[in-house]
Amino acid sequence: MTRKFIALLVTALLNGAYFNNLDLIPTTDSDIYIYGKVYTEDDEVYEGQIRWGKEEAFWFDHFNSSKPENENLEYLSKKERNQLDGERNEIRSLFNWDINWNNGWNNDHTHQFSCEFGNIKSMEIGRKGRVSLELKNGEILRLKGGSNDIGATVQVSDQELGHIKLDWDRIERVEFMHPKSSYQSHYGTPLYGTVETESGETFTGYVQWDHDERLANDELNGKNRDGELDLEFGNISKIESSRRGARVTMYSGREFELWGTNDVDDDNRGIIVNIPGMGRVDIPWDEFDQVTFSDAKSGVISYDDFDGFSELSGSVVTEGGSKHSGRIVYDLDEAYQFEMLNGSNSDIEYFIPFQYIKEIIPSGRDQTMVVLKSGQKIELEDSVDVSEDHDGILVFGDDRDPDYIEWRDVERIEF
């Protein structure tokens, strides 16, 4: 218990210290919002601030889908492929999981895809949930379904026409870009503050409440003895977890005890904090203690700040002492710096772009120590990225064929 508490305390202190020293590039306030052009089937073009569905509004927000194929499997021998599938069979048989390939676990080792909107140049909308995603380096990724980002209503605040809601099946193409000039946000300013958890950790950054509300114009919904209240987040100073729901303090000093909706009870999907230079954390309601809102630090994150589309490269050191250096494909999936390493610590889920990671050190069957370039260390578990469910690593060196390294043989990875 003492060891775990010290680890949590160190993580929290490093987190806060790093963010306080973060030097953001000064830009105009409007540069933080997703901006671009949306082309429809009838050749109409709408340009302006974009909100994806009712959620994503900022360049650091995540676009999620799935990769229908895993082309990296072609680099594995038949023996390695069979062994990889066999290990998964053994794990699932142990827990009596359905391993029928047609009806149960998917054996093609496909993966979810996630990246920040700032890394996307454009996307072509296809049929049946298909999307062709173009990265800033010109590479095309073929994606399909996998989240409510596919099929979403795309809102555009067109500078000439005003607010428009576009049906997904009418959209042909979306181009993302830095706005030509500053503008007034149609949706309000971003929510920013410090979240404290039940275990004593502190996270400061851009806040998403219930995975959804992230702007000052968004509302916190709840009930009290007098009826139903819809409170704009821009007027809220503090929210604290309480026995019945949540205690809300307004900037005016007025306080309300609210309950009865998923904004203020255990149906809340979680509180996300987007931390520049680190990634994001997703804090479940049971771990949430309080959030104190404040003005964002000077400087914002603009479209031009995203350059994490370079390929992963580094060295993999094995338990046997050999070292393999070159281009890296992690978990037979992630190949770019913008892609995410996912894992949990104390029920808090972390999503860390590889561009912020210095070193990865497996520390057990289900745990891995992740060392960030800032010096922060986070021990993660409960995901395929950091556990024995890992599909292994490809390292493309000078030889034509890459080296395949099983996760159980990895001592550390240096980027």
C-alpha positions as CSV (number, residue, x, y, z in Angstrom):
1,M,0.0,0.0,0.0
2,T,2.8,2.4,0.9
3,R,4.7,1.7,-2.3
4,K,1.5,2.3,-4.4
5,F,0.8,5.6,-2.6
6,I,4.4,6.8,-3.2
7,A,4.1,5.9,-6.9
8,L,0.8,7.8,-7.2
9,L,2.2,10.8,-5.4
10,V,5.3,10.9,-7.6
11,T,3.1,10.6,-10.8
12,A,0.9,13.5,-9.7
13,L,3.8,15.8,-8.8
14,L,5.6,15.1,-12.1
15,N,2.4,15.6,-14.0
16,G,1.8,19.0,-12.5
17,A,5.4,20.1,-12.7
18,Y,5.7,19.2,-16.4
19,F,2.5,21.0,-17.4
20,N,3.5,24.1,-15.5
21,N,6.7,24.3,-17.4
22,L,5.1,23.6,-20.8
23,D,6.0,26.3,-23.3
24,L,3.0,26.6,-25.7
25,I,3.3,28.4,-29.0
26,P,1.5,31.8,-28.8
27,T,-1.4,31.9,-31.3
28,T,-4.8,33.5,-31.5
29,D,-7.6,32.0,-29.3
30,S,-9.6,30.8,-32.3
31,D,-6.7,28.5,-33.5
32,I,-7.6,25.9,-30.9
33,Y,-10.8,24.9,-32.7
34,I,-11.2,22.4,-35.5
35,Y,-11.5,24.3,-38.8
36,G,-11.9,23.3,-42.4
37,K,-14.0,22.8,-45.5
38,V,-16.8,20.3,-45.9
39,Y,-17.8,19.2,-49.4
40,T,-21.2,17.7,-50.1
41,E,-22.5,15.4,-52.8
42,D,-24.0,18.4,-54.6
43,D,-20.7,20.3,-54.7
44,E,-21.7,22.7,-51.9
45,V,-18.7,23.8,-49.8
46,Y,-19.0,25.0,-46.2
47,E,-16.0,26.5,-44.5
48,G,-15.6,27.5,-40.9
49,Q,-15.3,26.1,-37.3
50,I,-16.2,22.4,-37.1
51,R,-17.8,20.4,-34.3
52,W,-17.9,16.7,-34.9
53,G,-21.3,15.5,-33.7
54,K,-22.0,17.0,-30.3
55,E,-18.5,16.2,-29.1
56,E,-15.1,16.9,-30.7
57,A,-14.4,20.6,-31.2
58,F,-10.6,21.0,-30.7
59,W,-7.5,19.9,-32.6
60,F,-6.4,17.7,-29.7
61,D,-9.8,15.9,-29.6
62,H,-9.6,12.3,-30.9
63,F,-10.9,10.8,-34.1
64,N,-11.7,7.2,-33.6
65,S,-12.4,4.3,-36.0
66,S,-11.0,0.8,-36.7
67,K,-8.5,-0.7,-39.1
68,P,-10.4,-3.5,-41.0
69,E,-7.1,-5.2,-42.0
70,N,-3.7,-5.7,-40.5
71,E,-1.1,-5.7,-43.3
72,N,1.8,-6.2,-40.8
73,L,0.8,-9.8,-40.4
74,E,2.4,-10.6,-43.7
75,Y,5.8,-10.1,-42.1
76,L,5.2,-13.0,-39.7
77,S,6.1,-16.6,-40.6
78,K,3.3,-19.2,-40.5
79,K,4.8,-20.6,-37.3
80,E,4.9,-17.1,-35.7
81,R,1.3,-16.5,-36.7
82,N,0.1,-19.8,-35.5
83,Q,2.0,-19.3,-32.2
84,L,0.4,-15.9,-31.8
85,D,-3.1,-17.3,-32.4
86,G,-2.3,-20.2,-30.2
87,E,-1.4,-18.1,-27.2
88,R,-4.6,-16.1,-27.6
89,N,-6.5,-19.4,-27.7
90,E,-4.9,-20.5,-24.5
91,I,-5.6,-17.3,-22.6
92,R,-9.3,-17.3,-23.7
93,S,-9.8,-21.0,-23.0
94,L,-8.5,-20.4,-19.4
95,F,-11.3,-17.9,-18.9
96,N,-13.9,-20.0,-20.8
97,W,-14.2,-17.3,-23.5
98,D,-15.8,-18.1,-26.8
99,I,-12.9,-18.8,-29.3
100,N,-15.0,-19.8,-32.3
101,W,-13.3,-17.8,-35.0
102,N,-16.5,-17.2,-36.9
103,N,-18.6,-16.1,-33.9
104,G,-16.2,-15.2,-31.1
105,W,-12.8,-13.6,-30.8
106,N,-11.6,-11.9,-34.0
107,N,-8.3,-13.7,-34.9
108,D,-7.1,-11.3,-37.6
109,H,-5.4,-9.0,-35.1
110,T,-7.0,-5.9,-36.3
111,H,-7.0,-2.8,-34.1
112,Q,-8.8,0.3,-33.2
113,F,-7.5,3.6,-34.6
114,S,-7.2,6.8,-32.7
115,C,-5.5,10.1,-33.4
116,E,-5.9,13.8,-32.7
117,F,-7.7,15.8,-35.3
118,G,-4.7,18.0,-35.7
119,N,-2.8,15.2,-37.4
120,I,-5.4,14.8,-40.2
121,K,-5.2,16.6,-43.5
122,S,-8.4,15.3,-45.1
123,M,-10.9,12.5,-45.2
124,E,-13.0,11.0,-48.0
125,I,-16.4,9.6,-46.8
126,G,-17.3,6.3,-48.4
127,R,-20.2,3.9,-48.0
128,K,-21.0,1.5,-45.1
129,G,-18.9,3.4,-42.6
130,R,-15.7,3.5,-44.7
131,V,-13.4,6.5,-44.5
132,S,-10.1,7.2,-46.4
133,L,-8.0,9.3,-44.0
134,E,-5.2,11.3,-45.4
135,L,-2.4,12.2,-42.9
136,K,-0.3,15.4,-43.2
137,N,2.5,13.4,-44.7
138,G,0.2,12.3,-47.6
139,E,-0.2,8.7,-46.4
140,I,-3.8,7.2,-46.8
141,L,-5.3,5.0,-44.1
142,R,-8.4,2.9,-44.9
143,L,-10.7,2.8,-41.9
144,K,-14.2,1.5,-41.2
145,G,-16.7,2.1,-38.4
146,G,-15.5,1.5,-34.9
147,S,-17.0,4.6,-33.1
148,N,-19.7,7.2,-33.2
149,D,-17.3,9.5,-35.1
150,I,-18.3,7.5,-38.2
151,G,-21.8,8.6,-39.1
152,A,-21.8,11.7,-37.0
153,T,-23.6,14.9,-37.8
154,V,-20.9,17.4,-38.7
155,Q,-21.6,21.0,-37.6
156,V,-20.0,23.9,-39.4
157,S,-20.1,27.5,-38.3
158,D,-19.8,29.0,-41.8
159,Q,-18.6,32.6,-41.7
160,E,-21.1,33.6,-44.4
161,L,-24.1,31.3,-43.9
162,G,-24.0,30.8,-40.1
163,H,-24.5,27.5,-38.2
164,I,-25.1,24.3,-40.4
165,K,-25.7,20.7,-39.4
166,L,-24.7,18.3,-42.2
167,D,-25.9,14.7,-42.4
168,W,-23.0,12.2,-42.7
169,D,-24.4,10.5,-45.8
170,R,-24.4,13.9,-47.6
171,I,-20.7,14.6,-47.0
172,E,-18.2,13.7,-49.6
173,R,-15.0,15.1,-48.3
174,V,-13.6,17.1,-45.3
175,E,-10.4,19.2,-45.5
176,F,-8.8,20.4,-42.4
177,M,-6.6,23.6,-42.2
178,H,-5.4,26.5,-40.2
179,P,-8.0,29.3,-40.3
180,K,-7.1,32.2,-42.6
181,S,-7.9,34.7,-39.9
182,S,-9.1,34.8,-36.3
183,Y,-12.8,34.5,-35.6
184,Q,-15.3,34.3,-32.8
185,S,-16.1,30.8,-31.7
186,H,-19.7,29.8,-32.3
187,Y,-19.6,27.3,-29.4
188,G,-18.0,29.2,-26.6
189,T,-14.6,28.9,-24.9
190,P,-13.0,25.6,-23.9
191,L,-13.3,24.2,-20.4
192,Y,-10.0,24.2,-18.6
193,G,-9.2,23.3,-15.0
194,T,-7.7,21.0,-12.4
195,V,-9.2,17.7,-11.6
196,E,-8.5,15.9,-8.3
197,T,-9.1,12.2,-7.8
198,E,-10.0,10.1,-4.8
199,S,-6.5,8.6,-4.8
200,G,-4.9,12.0,-4.6
201,E,-3.7,12.6,-8.1
202,T,-4.1,15.9,-9.8
203,F,-4.5,16.6,-13.5
204,T,-4.5,20.1,-15.2
205,G,-5.7,20.7,-18.7
206,Y,-8.7,20.9,-21.0
207,V,-11.7,19.2,-19.5
208,Q,-14.4,17.0,-21.1
209,W,-17.3,16.4,-18.7
210,D,-19.1,13.0,-19.2
211,H,-17.0,12.5,-22.4
212,D,-19.2,15.2,-24.0
213,E,-19.4,18.7,-22.6
214,R,-16.1,20.6,-23.2
215,L,-17.2,24.2,-24.0
216,A,-18.5,27.1,-21.9
217,N,-21.8,27.1,-23.7
218,D,-22.4,23.4,-22.9
219,E,-24.8,22.7,-20.0
220,L,-24.5,20.6,-16.8
221,N,-27.9,19.0,-16.2
222,G,-29.3,17.9,-12.9
223,K,-32.2,18.0,-10.5
224,N,-32.6,19.5,-7.0
225,R,-35.5,20.0,-4.6
226,D,-36.9,22.9,-6.8
227,G,-36.8,21.0,-10.1
228,E,-34.5,20.6,-13.1
229,L,-31.5,22.8,-13.6
230,D,-29.4,23.4,-16.8
231,L,-26.3,25.3,-15.8
232,E,-23.9,26.6,-18.4
233,F,-20.4,25.4,-17.7
234,G,-19.0,28.9,-18.3
235,N,-20.7,30.0,-15.1
236,I,-19.5,27.1,-12.9
237,S,-16.4,27.5,-10.7
238,K,-16.2,24.1,-9.1
239,I,-17.9,20.7,-9.1
240,E,-17.4,18.2,-6.2
241,S,-18.6,14.6,-5.9
242,S,-21.1,14.2,-3.1
243,R,-22.9,11.2,-1.5
244,R,-26.1,11.8,-3.6
245,G,-24.6,13.4,-6.8
246,A,-22.6,16.5,-7.1
247,R,-22.1,19.8,-5.3
248,V,-21.8,22.7,-7.8
249,T,-20.4,26.1,-7.0
250,M,-21.0,29.0,-9.4
251,Y,-18.6,31.9,-9.9
252,S,-21.2,34.1,-8.1
253,G,-20.8,32.0,-5.0
254,R,-24.2,30.2,-5.2
255,E,-24.1,26.5,-4.5
256,F,-26.4,23.7,-5.7
257,E,-26.7,20.1,-4.8
258,L,-27.6,18.2,-7.9
259,W,-28.6,14.6,-8.7
260,G,-30.7,12.5,-11.0
261,T,-28.9,12.7,-14.4
262,N,-25.8,11.1,-15.9
263,D,-24.0,14.5,-15.6
264,V,-24.0,14.2,-11.8
265,D,-24.2,10.5,-10.8
266,D,-22.5,7.2,-11.4
267,D,-23.9,7.0,-14.9
268,N,-21.4,9.7,-15.8
269,R,-19.1,8.2,-18.5
270,G,-16.0,9.8,-17.0
271,I,-14.1,13.1,-16.9
272,I,-11.4,13.5,-19.5
273,V,-8.5,15.8,-19.1
274,N,-6.4,16.7,-22.2
275,I,-2.9,17.6,-21.1
276,P,-0.7,19.2,-23.7
277,G,2.6,17.4,-24.0
278,M,1.3,14.2,-22.3
279,G,-1.9,13.1,-23.9
280,R,-5.2,12.5,-22.1
281,V,-6.6,10.8,-19.0
282,D,-10.1,9.4,-18.6
283,I,-11.2,9.5,-14.9
284,P,-14.2,7.3,-14.0
285,W,-16.9,8.8,-11.8
286,D,-15.9,6.5,-8.8
287,E,-12.4,8.0,-8.9
288,F,-13.5,11.6,-9.4
289,D,-13.2,14.0,-6.4
290,Q,-13.5,17.5,-7.7
291,V,-12.7,19.9,-10.5
292,T,-11.9,23.6,-10.2
293,F,-12.3,25.5,-13.5
294,S,-9.9,28.3,-14.4
295,D,-8.7,30.3,-17.5
296,A,-6.4,28.3,-19.8
297,K,-2.7,29.1,-19.7
298,S,-1.4,31.6,-22.3
299,G,-1.0,30.2,-25.7
300,V,-3.2,27.6,-27.4
301,I,-2.7,24.5,-29.5
302,S,-3.1,25.2,-33.2
303,Y,-3.3,23.0,-36.3
304,D,0.3,23.8,-37.2
305,D,1.6,22.5,-33.9
306,F,0.8,18.9,-34.8
307,D,3.7,17.1,-36.5
308,G,3.6,13.7,-34.9
309,F,3.0,11.9,-38.2
310,S,6.7,10.7,-38.4
311,E,7.2,7.0,-38.3
312,L,8.2,5.3,-35.0
313,S,11.9,4.5,-34.7
314,G,14.3,3.4,-32.0
315,S,15.7,0.2,-30.4
316,V,14.2,-2.9,-28.9
317,V,16.4,-4.6,-26.3
318,T,15.5,-8.3,-25.6
319,E,15.7,-10.3,-22.4
320,G,18.6,-12.2,-24.0
321,G,20.6,-8.9,-24.5
322,S,20.3,-8.5,-28.2
323,K,19.4,-5.0,-29.6
324,H,17.3,-4.4,-32.7
325,S,17.3,-0.8,-34.1
326,G,15.3,0.8,-36.9
327,R,11.7,1.6,-37.8
328,I,9.3,0.2,-35.2
329,V,5.7,-1.2,-35.6
330,Y,4.4,-1.5,-32.0
331,D,1.8,-4.3,-31.2
332,L,1.8,-5.1,-34.9
333,D,-0.3,-2.0,-35.3
334,E,1.1,1.5,-34.2
335,A,3.6,2.8,-36.7
336,Y,3.4,6.6,-36.3
337,Q,4.3,9.0,-33.5
338,F,0.7,10.4,-33.5
339,E,-0.8,7.0,-32.6
340,M,-1.8,6.2,-29.0
341,L,-0.4,3.9,-26.3
342,N,-3.3,3.0,-24.0
343,G,-3.4,1.6,-20.5
344,S,-4.7,2.2,-17.0
345,N,-3.3,3.2,-13.6
346,S,-5.6,3.1,-10.5
347,D,-8.7,2.8,-12.8
348,I,-7.6,6.0,-14.6
349,E,-7.2,5.3,-18.3
350,Y,-4.3,7.0,-20.2
351,F,-4.0,7.7,-23.9
352,I,-0.5,8.8,-24.7
353,P,0.7,9.7,-28.2
354,F,4.0,7.9,-28.9
355,Q,5.7,11.2,-29.8
356,Y,5.8,11.9,-26.0
357,I,7.2,8.5,-25.0
358,K,11.0,8.0,-24.4
359,E,11.0,4.5,-23.1
360,I,8.7,1.5,-22.5
361,I,9.7,-1.2,-20.0
362,P,7.6,-4.3,-19.4
363,S,7.5,-4.9,-15.6
364,G,5.3,-8.0,-15.4
365,R,2.7,-10.1,-17.2
366,D,0.2,-7.3,-17.2
367,Q,2.2,-4.2,-16.2
368,T,4.5,-1.8,-18.2
369,M,6.4,1.2,-17.1
370,V,6.1,4.1,-19.6
371,V,8.8,6.8,-19.3
372,L,7.8,10.1,-21.0
373,K,10.3,12.6,-22.6
374,S,9.4,14.9,-19.7
375,G,10.8,12.4,-17.2
376,Q,7.4,11.4,-15.9
377,K,7.0,7.7,-15.2
378,I,3.6,5.9,-15.4
379,E,3.0,2.3,-14.7
380,L,0.1,1.0,-16.9
381,E,-1.9,-2.1,-17.1
382,D,-5.2,-3.5,-18.4
383,S,-4.8,-3.1,-22.2
384,V,-3.2,-5.0,-25.1
385,D,-0.6,-2.3,-25.5
386,V,1.0,-3.0,-22.1
387,S,0.1,-6.7,-21.2
388,E,0.7,-10.2,-22.3
389,D,-2.1,-9.8,-24.9
390,H,0.4,-7.7,-26.9
391,D,0.9,-8.9,-30.5
392,G,4.6,-8.2,-30.6
393,I,6.9,-5.8,-32.3
394,L,8.4,-5.5,-35.8
395,V,11.8,-3.7,-36.2
396,F,12.8,-2.8,-39.8
397,G,16.6,-2.5,-39.8
398,D,19.0,-2.6,-42.7
399,D,17.7,-6.0,-43.9
400,R,14.7,-6.2,-46.2
401,D,12.7,-8.4,-43.8
402,P,12.0,-7.0,-40.3
403,D,12.8,-8.7,-37.0
404,Y,9.7,-9.9,-35.2
405,I,10.1,-9.8,-31.4
406,E,7.5,-11.3,-29.1
407,W,6.3,-9.2,-26.2
408,R,7.5,-11.7,-23.6
409,D,11.1,-11.3,-24.9
410,V,11.1,-7.5,-24.7
411,E,13.3,-6.0,-21.9
412,R,12.8,-2.4,-23.0
413,I,12.0,-0.2,-26.0
414,E,13.9,3.1,-26.5
415,F,12.4,5.7,-29.0
